[in-house]
Amino acid sequence: MAKNARNIGIILLVALGVDLIPGGGEAANTAQQAVYLVFLAVLCWFASIMYRQHRASLYSLGDKRRGIVYVSVGALVLVLSALYRVSGPSAVLAIVVAGIALYAIVAIYMAARQY
């Protein structure tokens, strides 16, 4: 129980520092962006590993289906990178684009699994 109280106290001290120290909000935004960039780098690394491991499967799809998969993944990356900037009708459009891209990827995956 004491360990949990200590951890909560540390979090409250950091939050107090962000709130009261001049420029603390900007430092918090910078730290958040750094964590986000590290997360994106890990995702890119994971995607490159998966591509290398499944390259033969991707090439067996054929040019048309492989192109649809690549365009769909690109559309998902574009939507996810701009998701925090959109609102209103453009948010609905972003969700529709993401849904179409996911549908295309799942449909090609299901078709590839059938004999």
Secondary structure, 3 states (H helix, E strand, C coil): CHHHHHHHHHHHHHHHHHHHCCCHHHHHHHHHHHHHHHHHHHHHHHHHHHHHHCHHHHHCCCHHHHHHHHHHHHHHHHHHHHHHHCCCHHHHHHHHHHHHHHHHHHHHHHHHHCC
